[in-house]
Amino acid sequence: MIKAAFKILLKSILAVALLGGMLAALIWYQYQEFLVQPLKLPEQGMTLTITPGMTLGELAARLEKDGLTSDARLLRLYGKLNHRATQIKAGEYHLSKGLTPVALLDLLVAGKTVSHSITLVEGWTFEQMMQAIAANAQLQHELRGLSVKEIMQRLGHAGEHPEGRFFPDTYLFPRGFSDLDLLRRAYAAMEKQLAAAWKERDEKLPLKTPYEMLILASIVEKETGRAGERKRIAGVFIRRLQKGMKLQTDPTVIYGMGASYKGNIRRKDLRQATPYNTYVIAGLPPTPICMPGSEALLAVAHPAQEKALYFVAKGDGSHQFSATLRQHNNAVRKYQLKK
């Protein structure tokens, strides 16, 4: 009797074990199928935003609710088994059609967020740069309503004039990146570019500090957009400084005029004493007048070794260079007065 009961119990245990094994095998099969089954994404893909502090469980529940995945529990299980559940990073992600749960978690753990961009253009003033930054909808704006003085304080450079301090370039950033972070990056980039140009500069340049190089590079930047002329124009200004001649460059006059500049420089403007009127003052103006690019910095570091002391715009974007005042006056008559 006992022996028969034992056999029945043993058969029951084996049946339960077999059933449990079959159930486990089925769950494992479903789990493996789930991992390679693409998410139900639109043909064009979609953008997924992971907020700071969001857990994988919360994300999985959201994906299941939105109909993108079939089973939130399996996604949580995968993250737990692979010790990646706590490694997902906040940010904005683009999910492409065909993305599997495994590839999704790889993406979120790697932090391969969508990059936005903003271009700060060579020759822009600080004001123009800030207008472009304020208009960028992807940036988080922390500086709106602050004065220039307050902005420089927030950057940790209290008392510095902002003009020319930021490097013109195209900057990539994730959503949520702040305008303050962008300025910090652009400021550091200009510091690096300026230090490199200053270190490799030609000997005997009439420039005492890297900041003077920055000032002159900003003038070169505004004088020409032609790459082949930058070193020649830098050479003219360097020789004029060496000879004690006034720079007599229109872009500095325009900068000094500020809002009163209406598109033309009059004779009285050239005689108006401002810190930036290089027809009146000797040497360099007190600050840069725009953001110079790397080519303008390098042009000042290595100016063309010529004899020209003058140049005049020819009307096609290029300039006529002259070594003597007589040659220059003839060029002015040819390219300017006859117009």
C-alpha atoms as a printed R data frame, in Angstrom:
    type eleno elety resid chain resno      x       y       z
1   ATOM     1    CA   MET     A     1  0.000   0.000   0.000
2   ATOM     2    CA   ILE     A     2  2.770   2.394   0.979
3   ATOM     3    CA   LYS     A     3  4.767   1.298  -2.023
4   ATOM     4    CA   ALA     A     4  1.901   2.042  -4.373
5   ATOM     5    CA   ALA     A     5  1.330   5.451  -2.832
6   ATOM     6    CA   PHE     A     6  5.012   6.245  -3.206
7   ATOM     7    CA   LYS     A     7  4.875   5.348  -6.895
8   ATOM     8    CA   ILE     A     8  1.866   7.610  -7.395
9   ATOM     9    CA   LEU     A     9  3.636  10.473  -5.569
10  ATOM    10    CA   LEU     A    10  6.774   9.966  -7.617
11  ATOM    11    CA   LYS     A    11  4.785  10.033 -10.854
12  ATOM    12    CA   SER     A    12  3.072  13.219  -9.730
13  ATOM    13    CA   ILE     A    13  6.389  14.863  -8.916
14  ATOM    14    CA   LEU     A    14  7.814  13.822 -12.271
15  ATOM    15    CA   ALA     A    15  4.732  15.127 -14.046
16  ATOM    16    CA   VAL     A    16  4.945  18.461 -12.241
17  ATOM    17    CA   ALA     A    17  8.672  18.658 -12.967
18  ATOM    18    CA   LEU     A    18  8.075  17.841 -16.607
19  ATOM    19    CA   LEU     A    19  5.314  20.396 -16.819
20  ATOM    20    CA   GLY     A    20  7.490  22.951 -15.071
21  ATOM    21    CA   GLY     A    21 10.329  22.187 -17.445
22  ATOM    22    CA   MET     A    22  8.071  22.570 -20.435
23  ATOM    23    CA   LEU     A    23  6.731  25.838 -19.063
24  ATOM    24    CA   ALA     A    24 10.237  27.122 -18.405
25  ATOM    25    CA   ALA     A    25 11.273  26.114 -21.911
26  ATOM    26    CA   LEU     A    26  8.267  27.929 -23.336
27  ATOM    27    CA   ILE     A    27  9.053  31.080 -21.343
28  ATOM    28    CA   TRP     A    28 12.700  30.887 -22.403
29  ATOM    29    CA   TYR     A    29 11.648  30.496 -26.032
30  ATOM    30    CA   GLN     A    30  9.319  33.496 -25.737
31  ATOM    31    CA   TYR     A    31 12.114  35.468 -24.081
32  ATOM    32    CA   GLN     A    32 14.555  34.666 -26.886
33  ATOM    33    CA   GLU     A    33 11.962  35.486 -29.517
34  ATOM    34    CA   PHE     A    34 11.199  38.769 -27.777
35  ATOM    35    CA   LEU     A    35 14.836  39.848 -27.860
36  ATOM    36    CA   VAL     A    36 15.090  39.573 -31.655
37  ATOM    37    CA   GLN     A    37 11.583  40.795 -32.469
38  ATOM    38    CA   PRO     A    38 11.746  44.433 -33.724
39  ATOM    39    CA   LEU     A    39  9.838  47.064 -31.819
40  ATOM    40    CA   LYS     A    40  6.617  48.235 -33.443
41  ATOM    41    CA   LEU     A    41  7.940  51.555 -34.708
42  ATOM    42    CA   PRO     A    42  6.611  53.825 -37.482
43  ATOM    43    CA   GLU     A    43  8.280  53.516 -40.885
44  ATOM    44    CA   GLN     A    44 10.093  56.827 -40.351
45  ATOM    45    CA   GLY     A    45 11.160  55.853 -36.849
46  ATOM    46    CA   MET     A    46 10.491  58.024 -33.827
47  ATOM    47    CA   THR     A    47 12.104  60.132 -31.129
48  ATOM    48    CA   LEU     A    48 12.270  58.755 -27.590
49  ATOM    49    CA   THR     A    49 13.075  61.020 -24.643
50  ATOM    50    CA   ILE     A    50 14.498  59.483 -21.473
51  ATOM    51    CA   THR     A    51 14.076  61.899 -18.605
52  ATOM    52    CA   PRO     A    52 16.661  62.098 -15.794
53  ATOM    53    CA   GLY     A    53 15.944  59.433 -13.159
54  ATOM    54    CA   MET     A    54 13.708  57.290 -15.400
55  ATOM    55    CA   THR     A    55 14.120  53.567 -14.643
56  ATOM    56    CA   LEU     A    56 14.124  50.739 -17.151
57  ATOM    57    CA   GLY     A    57 10.910  49.470 -15.565
58  ATOM    58    CA   GLU     A    58  9.183  52.795 -16.155
59  ATOM    59    CA   LEU     A    59 10.446  52.888 -19.723
60  ATOM    60    CA   ALA     A    60  9.346  49.310 -20.408
61  ATOM    61    CA   ALA     A    61  5.849  50.036 -19.065
62  ATOM    62    CA   ARG     A    62  5.649  53.140 -21.247
63  ATOM    63    CA   LEU     A    63  6.738  51.223 -24.361
64  ATOM    64    CA   GLU     A    64  4.142  48.512 -23.689
65  ATOM    65    CA   LYS     A    65  1.414  51.083 -23.073
66  ATOM    66    CA   ASP     A    66  2.237  52.818 -26.370
67  ATOM    67    CA   GLY     A    67  2.126  49.488 -28.195
68  ATOM    68    CA   LEU     A    68  5.811  49.526 -29.125
69  ATOM    69    CA   THR     A    69  6.721  46.313 -27.308
70  ATOM    70    CA   SER     A    70  4.673  43.217 -26.495
71  ATOM    71    CA   ASP     A    71  5.878  42.511 -22.955
72  ATOM    72    CA   ALA     A    72  7.410  45.014 -20.543
73  ATOM    73    CA   ARG     A    73  8.361  42.185 -18.159
74  ATOM    74    CA   LEU     A    74 10.718  40.584 -20.673
75  ATOM    75    CA   LEU     A    75 12.507  43.885 -21.316
76  ATOM    76    CA   ARG     A    76 12.964  44.355 -17.566
77  ATOM    77    CA   LEU     A    77 14.212  40.771 -17.302
78  ATOM    78    CA   TYR     A    78 16.768  41.303 -20.054
79  ATOM    79    CA   GLY     A    79 18.065  44.427 -18.356
80  ATOM    80    CA   LYS     A    80 18.322  42.649 -14.994
81  ATOM    81    CA   LEU     A    81 20.030  39.517 -16.339
82  ATOM    82    CA   ASN     A    82 22.619  41.631 -18.163
83  ATOM    83    CA   HIS     A    83 23.155  44.051 -15.251
84  ATOM    84    CA   ARG     A    84 22.169  46.999 -17.470
85  ATOM    85    CA   ALA     A    85 18.865  47.996 -15.945
86  ATOM    86    CA   THR     A    86 20.442  50.897 -14.046
87  ATOM    87    CA   GLN     A    87 22.785  51.999 -16.845
88  ATOM    88    CA   ILE     A    88 20.395  53.745 -19.235
89  ATOM    89    CA   LYS     A    89 21.211  57.420 -19.801
90  ATOM    90    CA   ALA     A    90 18.860  60.363 -20.034
91  ATOM    91    CA   GLY     A    91 18.545  62.158 -23.342
92  ATOM    92    CA   GLU     A    92 16.792  62.272 -26.694
93  ATOM    93    CA   TYR     A    93 17.152  59.221 -28.936
94  ATOM    94    CA   HIS     A    94 16.132  58.421 -32.499
95  ATOM    95    CA   LEU     A    95 14.650  54.935 -32.802
96  ATOM    96    CA   SER     A    96 14.884  53.531 -36.330
97  ATOM    97    CA   LYS     A    97 12.505  51.009 -37.864
98  ATOM    98    CA   GLY     A    98 13.761  47.463 -37.194
99  ATOM    99    CA   LEU     A    99 15.267  48.241 -33.785
100 ATOM   100    CA   THR     A   100 15.148  45.231 -31.434
101 ATOM   101    CA   PRO     A   101 14.928  45.366 -27.605
102 ATOM   102    CA   VAL     A   102 18.591  44.349 -27.402
103 ATOM   103    CA   ALA     A   103 19.632  47.138 -29.791
104 ATOM   104    CA   LEU     A   104 17.406  49.567 -27.893
105 ATOM   105    CA   LEU     A   105 19.131  48.868 -24.607
106 ATOM   106    CA   ASP     A   106 22.545  49.076 -26.312
107 ATOM   107    CA   LEU     A   107 21.567  52.517 -27.596
108 ATOM   108    CA   LEU     A   108 20.336  53.764 -24.222
109 ATOM   109    CA   VAL     A   109 23.299  52.419 -22.265
110 ATOM   110    CA   ALA     A   110 25.786  53.899 -24.769
111 ATOM   111    CA   GLY     A   111 24.020  57.255 -24.493
112 ATOM   112    CA   LYS     A   112 23.954  57.757 -28.276
113 ATOM   113    CA   THR     A   113 21.572  60.666 -28.124
114 ATOM   114    CA   VAL     A   114 20.333  62.802 -31.007
115 ATOM   115    CA   SER     A   115 22.726  65.682 -31.705
116 ATOM   116    CA   HIS     A   116 21.478  69.151 -32.501
117 ATOM   117    CA   SER     A   117 23.748  71.850 -33.873
118 ATOM   118    CA   ILE     A   118 24.326  75.569 -33.941
119 ATOM   119    CA   THR     A   119 26.812  77.461 -36.092
120 ATOM   120    CA   LEU     A   120 28.574  80.543 -34.770
121 ATOM   121    CA   VAL     A   121 29.825  82.399 -37.832
122 ATOM   122    CA   GLU     A   122 33.228  84.026 -38.303
123 ATOM   123    CA   GLY     A   123 32.895  87.789 -38.158
124 ATOM   124    CA   TRP     A   124 29.813  87.835 -35.955
125 ATOM   125    CA   THR     A   125 29.736  90.243 -33.056
126 ATOM   126    CA   PHE     A   126 28.826  89.100 -29.560
127 ATOM   127    CA   GLU     A   127 25.384  90.611 -30.049
128 ATOM   128    CA   GLN     A   128 24.798  88.683 -33.279
129 ATOM   129    CA   MET     A   129 25.992  85.479 -31.648
130 ATOM   130    CA   MET     A   130 23.620  85.885 -28.699
131 ATOM   131    CA   GLN     A   131 20.703  86.547 -31.062
132 ATOM   132    CA   ALA     A   132 21.394  83.257 -32.867
133 ATOM   133    CA   ILE     A   133 21.690  81.395 -29.571
134 ATOM   134    CA   ALA     A   134 18.432  82.894 -28.276
135 ATOM   135    CA   ALA     A   135 16.650  81.765 -31.445
136 ATOM   136    CA   ASN     A   136 17.788  78.142 -31.125
137 ATOM   137    CA   ALA     A   137 14.851  76.125 -29.813
138 ATOM   138    CA   GLN     A   138 16.903  73.037 -28.923
139 ATOM   139    CA   LEU     A   139 19.021  74.871 -26.347
140 ATOM   140    CA   GLN     A   140 17.925  75.334 -22.773
141 ATOM   141    CA   HIS     A   141 17.961  79.077 -22.160
142 ATOM   142    CA   GLU     A   142 19.411  80.208 -18.852
143 ATOM   143    CA   LEU     A   143 20.806  83.571 -19.944
144 ATOM   144    CA   ARG     A   144 17.704  85.371 -21.213
145 ATOM   145    CA   GLY     A   145 17.250  88.756 -19.606
146 ATOM   146    CA   LEU     A   146 20.809  88.886 -18.271
147 ATOM   147    CA   SER     A   147 23.124  91.791 -19.096
148 ATOM   148    CA   VAL     A   148 26.456  91.257 -20.816
149 ATOM   149    CA   LYS     A   149 28.165  91.849 -17.491
150 ATOM   150    CA   GLU     A   150 26.004  89.215 -15.797
151 ATOM   151    CA   ILE     A   151 26.625  86.705 -18.591
152 ATOM   152    CA   MET     A   152 30.384  87.037 -18.218
153 ATOM   153    CA   GLN     A   153 30.015  86.652 -14.459
154 ATOM   154    CA   ARG     A   154 28.023  83.443 -14.947
155 ATOM   155    CA   LEU     A   155 30.805  82.182 -17.201
156 ATOM   156    CA   GLY     A   156 33.370  82.858 -14.498
157 ATOM   157    CA   HIS     A   157 35.048  85.702 -16.405
158 ATOM   158    CA   ALA     A   158 33.735  88.745 -14.593
159 ATOM   159    CA   GLY     A   159 35.033  92.050 -15.919
160 ATOM   160    CA   GLU     A   160 36.082  90.698 -19.336
161 ATOM   161    CA   HIS     A   161 34.775  92.283 -22.505
162 ATOM   162    CA   PRO     A   162 32.918  89.502 -24.376
163 ATOM   163    CA   GLU     A   163 33.733  90.561 -27.927
164 ATOM   164    CA   GLY     A   164 35.920  88.059 -29.746
165 ATOM   165    CA   ARG     A   165 36.146  85.703 -26.765
166 ATOM   166    CA   PHE     A   166 34.107  82.906 -28.370
167 ATOM   167    CA   PHE     A   167 35.310  80.682 -31.178
168 ATOM   168    CA   PRO     A   168 33.161  80.553 -34.329
169 ATOM   169    CA   ASP     A   169 32.394  76.956 -35.228
170 ATOM   170    CA   THR     A   170 29.569  74.442 -35.587
171 ATOM   171    CA   TYR     A   171 28.765  72.947 -32.198
172 ATOM   172    CA   LEU     A   172 26.848  69.693 -31.680
173 ATOM   173    CA   PHE     A   173 24.861  69.222 -28.497
174 ATOM   174    CA   PRO     A   174 22.073  67.066 -27.021
175 ATOM   175    CA   ARG     A   175 18.609  68.421 -26.208
176 ATOM   176    CA   GLY     A   176 18.627  70.101 -22.828
177 ATOM   177    CA   PHE     A   177 22.140  71.509 -23.335
178 ATOM   178    CA   SER     A   178 22.115  75.074 -22.054
179 ATOM   179    CA   ASP     A   179 23.177  78.325 -23.695
180 ATOM   180    CA   LEU     A   180 25.569  78.768 -20.766
181 ATOM   181    CA   ASP     A   181 27.177  75.385 -21.515
182 ATOM   182    CA   LEU     A   182 27.523  76.382 -25.172
183 ATOM   183    CA   LEU     A   183 29.249  79.651 -24.301
184 ATOM   184    CA   ARG     A   184 31.611  77.810 -21.958
185 ATOM   185    CA   ARG     A   185 32.537  75.458 -24.792
186 ATOM   186    CA   ALA     A   186 33.006  78.282 -27.322
187 ATOM   187    CA   TYR     A   187 35.076  80.309 -24.841
188 ATOM   188    CA   ALA     A   188 37.360  77.354 -24.124
189 ATOM   189    CA   ALA     A   189 37.718  76.687 -27.854
190 ATOM   190    CA   MET     A   190 38.861  80.270 -28.494
191 ATOM   191    CA   GLU     A   191 41.331  80.076 -25.613
192 ATOM   192    CA   LYS     A   192 42.809  76.934 -27.163
193 ATOM   193    CA   GLN     A   193 42.967  78.350 -30.701
194 ATOM   194    CA   LEU     A   194 44.474  81.625 -29.540
195 ATOM   195    CA   ALA     A   195 47.095  79.925 -27.368
196 ATOM   196    CA   ALA     A   196 48.155  77.726 -30.289
197 ATOM   197    CA   ALA     A   197 48.442  80.683 -32.696
198 ATOM   198    CA   TRP     A   198 50.352  82.737 -30.142
199 ATOM   199    CA   LYS     A   199 52.796  79.906 -29.432
200 ATOM   200    CA   GLU     A   200 53.733  79.439 -33.079
201 ATOM   201    CA   ARG     A   201 53.734  83.113 -34.104
202 ATOM   202    CA   ASP     A   202 56.549  84.636 -36.146
203 ATOM   203    CA   GLU     A   203 59.313  86.406 -34.297
204 ATOM   204    CA   LYS     A   204 59.348  90.173 -33.795
205 ATOM   205    CA   LEU     A   205 55.649  90.782 -34.266
206 ATOM   206    CA   PRO     A   206 54.633  94.138 -32.709
207 ATOM   207    CA   LEU     A   207 52.120  92.354 -30.451
208 ATOM   208    CA   LYS     A   208 52.708  92.129 -26.715
209 ATOM   209    CA   THR     A   209 49.984  89.714 -25.648
210 ATOM   210    CA   PRO     A   210 47.690  87.029 -27.060
211 ATOM   211    CA   TYR     A   211 44.810  89.449 -26.532
212 ATOM   212    CA   GLU     A   212 46.425  91.935 -28.940
213 ATOM   213    CA   MET     A   213 46.661  89.089 -31.454
214 ATOM   214    CA   LEU     A   214 42.956  88.428 -30.938
215 ATOM   215    CA   ILE     A   215 42.128  92.100 -31.531
216 ATOM   216    CA   LEU     A   216 44.113  92.264 -34.764
217 ATOM   217    CA   ALA     A   217 42.717  88.928 -35.976
218 ATOM   218    CA   SER     A   218 39.183  90.269 -35.513
219 ATOM   219    CA   ILE     A   219 40.048  93.241 -37.745
220 ATOM   220    CA   VAL     A   220 41.516  90.936 -40.398
221 ATOM   221    CA   GLU     A   221 38.359  88.820 -40.202
222 ATOM   222    CA   LYS     A   222 36.132  91.823 -40.924
223 ATOM   223    CA   GLU     A   223 38.347  93.211 -43.684
224 ATOM   224    CA   THR     A   224 38.175  90.224 -46.016
225 ATOM   225    CA   GLY     A   225 36.334  86.975 -46.544
226 ATOM   226    CA   ARG     A   226 38.911  85.759 -49.043
227 ATOM   227    CA   ALA     A   227 41.254  83.162 -47.570
228 ATOM   228    CA   GLY     A   228 44.093  84.108 -49.926
229 ATOM   229    CA   GLU     A   229 44.087  87.724 -48.730
230 ATOM   230    CA   ARG     A   230 44.098  87.250 -44.963
231 ATOM   231    CA   LYS     A   231 47.864  86.993 -44.579
232 ATOM   232    CA   ARG     A   232 48.422  89.950 -46.940
233 ATOM   233    CA   ILE     A   233 46.027  92.164 -44.993
234 ATOM   234    CA   ALA     A   234 47.536  91.006 -41.705
235 ATOM   235    CA   GLY     A   235 50.934  91.910 -43.142
236 ATOM   236    CA   VAL     A   236 49.768  95.441 -43.962
237 ATOM   237    CA   PHE     A   237 48.525  96.011 -40.414
238 ATOM   238    CA   ILE     A   238 51.646  94.494 -38.857
239 ATOM   239    CA   ARG     A   239 53.925  96.773 -40.898
240 ATOM   240    CA   ARG     A   240 51.818  99.829 -40.075
241 ATOM   241    CA   LEU     A   241 52.085  99.012 -36.378
242 ATOM   242    CA   GLN     A   242 55.839  98.551 -36.717
243 ATOM   243    CA   LYS     A   243 56.157 101.943 -38.404
244 ATOM   244    CA   GLY     A   244 53.875 103.721 -35.957
245 ATOM   245    CA   MET     A   245 51.265 104.376 -38.638
246 ATOM   246    CA   LYS     A   246 47.560 104.457 -37.794
247 ATOM   247    CA   LEU     A   247 45.678 101.366 -38.935
248 ATOM   248    CA   GLN     A   248 42.917 103.415 -40.634
249 ATOM   249    CA   THR     A   249 40.545 100.479 -41.020
250 ATOM   250    CA   ASP     A   250 36.828 101.040 -41.621
251 ATOM   251    CA   PRO     A   251 35.498  98.010 -39.682
252 ATOM   252    CA   THR     A   252 36.791  99.440 -36.409
253 ATOM   253    CA   VAL     A   253 35.103 102.765 -37.160
254 ATOM   254    CA   ILE     A   254 31.827 100.975 -37.893
255 ATOM   255    CA   TYR     A   255 32.076  98.998 -34.657
256 ATOM   256    CA   GLY     A   256 32.703 102.174 -32.694
257 ATOM   257    CA   MET     A   257 29.663 103.836 -34.281
258 ATOM   258    CA   GLY     A   258 27.379 101.112 -32.935
259 ATOM   259    CA   ALA     A   259 23.684 101.634 -33.670
260 ATOM   260    CA   SER     A   260 24.371 104.979 -35.356
261 ATOM   261    CA   TYR     A   261 25.948 103.190 -38.338
262 ATOM   262    CA   LYS     A   262 23.388 103.224 -41.175
263 ATOM   263    CA   GLY     A   263 25.399 101.623 -43.959
264 ATOM   264    CA   ASN     A   264 27.756 104.479 -44.850
265 ATOM   265    CA   ILE     A   265 30.779 106.081 -43.227
266 ATOM   266    CA   ARG     A   266 30.846 109.859 -43.613
267 ATOM   267    CA   ARG     A   267 33.873 112.110 -43.377
268 ATOM   268    CA   LYS     A   268 32.761 113.366 -39.987
269 ATOM   269    CA   ASP     A   269 32.613 109.756 -38.796
270 ATOM   270    CA   LEU     A   270 36.272 109.334 -39.687
271 ATOM   271    CA   ARG     A   271 37.092 112.409 -37.601
272 ATOM   272    CA   GLN     A   272 34.899 111.397 -34.661
273 ATOM   273    CA   ALA     A   273 37.068 110.426 -31.713
274 ATOM   274    CA   THR     A   274 36.015 107.017 -30.382
275 ATOM   275    CA   PRO     A   275 38.170 104.292 -28.819
276 ATOM   276    CA   TYR     A   276 37.646 102.287 -32.019
277 ATOM   277    CA   ASN     A   277 38.314 104.976 -34.631
278 ATOM   278    CA   THR     A   278 41.673 103.848 -35.962
279 ATOM   279    CA   TYR     A   279 41.796 106.920 -38.200
280 ATOM   280    CA   VAL     A   280 42.196 108.912 -34.978
281 ATOM   281    CA   ILE     A   281 43.798 106.617 -32.399
282 ATOM   282    CA   ALA     A   282 47.246 105.070 -32.682
283 ATOM   283    CA   GLY     A   283 47.704 101.343 -32.443
284 ATOM   284    CA   LEU     A   284 44.991  98.798 -31.809
285 ATOM   285    CA   PRO     A   285 41.449  99.450 -30.545
286 ATOM   286    CA   PRO     A   286 40.803  98.363 -26.933
287 ATOM   287    CA   THR     A   287 38.941  95.135 -27.759
288 ATOM   288    CA   PRO     A   288 38.232  92.805 -30.669
289 ATOM   289    CA   ILE     A   289 35.410  93.857 -32.972
290 ATOM   290    CA   CYS     A   290 34.075  90.372 -33.829
291 ATOM   291    CA   MET     A   291 34.765  86.654 -33.544
292 ATOM   292    CA   PRO     A   292 37.797  85.782 -35.677
293 ATOM   293    CA   GLY     A   293 38.167  82.292 -37.079
294 ATOM   294    CA   SER     A   294 41.280  80.130 -36.959
295 ATOM   295    CA   GLU     A   295 42.461  81.334 -40.389
296 ATOM   296    CA   ALA     A   296 42.435  84.966 -39.263
297 ATOM   297    CA   LEU     A   297 44.368  84.047 -36.109
298 ATOM   298    CA   LEU     A   298 46.960  82.166 -38.136
299 ATOM   299    CA   ALA     A   299 47.200  85.030 -40.641
300 ATOM   300    CA   VAL     A   300 48.196  87.379 -37.821
301 ATOM   301    CA   ALA     A   301 50.606  84.785 -36.430
302 ATOM   302    CA   HIS     A   302 52.236  84.419 -39.871
303 ATOM   303    CA   PRO     A   303 51.600  87.611 -41.889
304 ATOM   304    CA   ALA     A   304 52.750  87.892 -45.503
305 ATOM   305    CA   GLN     A   305 56.267  89.283 -45.820
306 ATOM   306    CA   GLU     A   306 55.647  92.032 -48.392
307 ATOM   307    CA   LYS     A   307 56.069  95.802 -48.678
308 ATOM   308    CA   ALA     A   308 52.432  96.820 -48.991
309 ATOM   309    CA   LEU     A   309 51.213  99.437 -46.489
310 ATOM   310    CA   TYR     A   310 47.813 100.106 -48.044
311 ATOM   311    CA   PHE     A   311 44.920  98.275 -49.622
312 ATOM   312    CA   VAL     A   312 41.610  99.286 -51.157
313 ATOM   313    CA   ALA     A   313 38.516  97.259 -52.021
314 ATOM   314    CA   LYS     A   314 38.149  96.579 -55.743
315 ATOM   315    CA   GLY     A   315 34.418  96.010 -55.577
316 ATOM   316    CA   ASP     A   316 34.482  92.291 -56.285
317 ATOM   317    CA   GLY     A   317 35.404  91.165 -52.793
318 ATOM   318    CA   SER     A   318 39.143  91.417 -53.395
319 ATOM   319    CA   HIS     A   319 41.625  94.221 -52.662
320 ATOM   320    CA   GLN     A   320 44.366  96.138 -54.436
321 ATOM   321    CA   PHE     A   321 47.551  96.307 -52.358
322 ATOM   322    CA   SER     A   322 50.035  99.183 -52.617
323 ATOM   323    CA   ALA     A   323 53.472  99.868 -51.155
324 ATOM   324    CA   THR     A   324 53.341 103.672 -51.499
325 ATOM   325    CA   LEU     A   325 50.750 106.352 -50.861
326 ATOM   326    CA   ARG     A   326 50.885 107.426 -54.517
327 ATOM   327    CA   GLN     A   327 50.096 103.905 -55.681
328 ATOM   328    CA   HIS     A   328 47.311 103.723 -53.143
329 ATOM   329    CA   ASN     A   329 45.761 107.010 -54.241
330 ATOM   330    CA   ASN     A   330 45.801 105.823 -57.831
331 ATOM   331    CA   ALA     A   331 44.080 102.601 -56.750
332 ATOM   332    CA   VAL     A   332 41.460 104.579 -54.812
333 ATOM   333    CA   ARG     A   333 40.705 106.674 -57.887
334 ATOM   334    CA   LYS     A   334 40.479 103.570 -60.063
335 ATOM   335    CA   TYR     A   335 38.348 101.374 -57.813
336 ATOM   336    CA   GLN     A   336 36.458 103.794 -55.589
337 ATOM   337    CA   LEU     A   337 36.131 107.352 -56.870
338 ATOM   338    CA   LYS     A   338 35.165 106.389 -60.409
339 ATOM   339    CA   LYS     A   339 32.263 104.411 -58.964
